[in-house]
Amino acid sequence: MAGKLRARDIMTGGVQCVGAHQSLKDAAQMMRDLEVGALPICGDDNRLTGMITDRDIVVQCCAEGIDPSTVQAGSLQGEVHWIDAEADATEVLHTMEQH
């Protein structure tokens, strides 16, 4: 009998992050080059501090007429919610629905 689906079974490995002090333009270029719509944001200690999406850049920067090369990626990071890699996939879904 197969085991339960765990968070690690649906996670993506080898993820690259954008630095909190890098620009939104840098983040957008990384998203383009990596063919992704979201990136983790890492602080100076290379630890996760938040996430940024292509929609964040468009709505909170470009749509406001702000030059994305003048805004640091870390300025758009929100609260971080995480879950253990061994957590059951239903717990992952529940956490995502909550936040």
Secondary structure, 3 states (H helix, E strand, C coil): CCCCCEHHHHCCCCCCCEECCCEHHHHHHHHHHHCCCEEEEECCCCCEEEEEEHHHHHHHCHHHCCCHHHCEHHHHCCCCCCCCCCCEHHHHHHHHHHC
